[in-house]
Amino acid sequence: MIKIKSFFVGFHKGIHHFSTALTTLINVILLAFVYFFGVGIVSLIAKGRKKSFLEKKISKEASTYWNDLNLKKENFEEHYRQF
């Protein structure tokens, strides 16, 4: 009976180590795929069209770089129950 119990305890530890290694491998592969094909392709397309997602141009004439949201200029009815 002790041999059977020790077998299952060892089997459980082996399966646990195998599943941890397999999970790490699959996560690395999936994240690399998403990064290189998702982010990489979007980056290449954006560079090809000369699109910048951040405003990086520095203007000495600007007093601030904050964008005005104009929240008080629109009516409340336009935003009420949007969905």
Buried (B, 14 or more C-beta within 10 A) or exposed (E): EEEEEEEEEEEEEEEEEEEEEEEEEEEEEEEEEEEEEEEEEEEEEEEEEEEEEEEEEEEEEEEEEEEEEEEEEEEEEEEEEEE
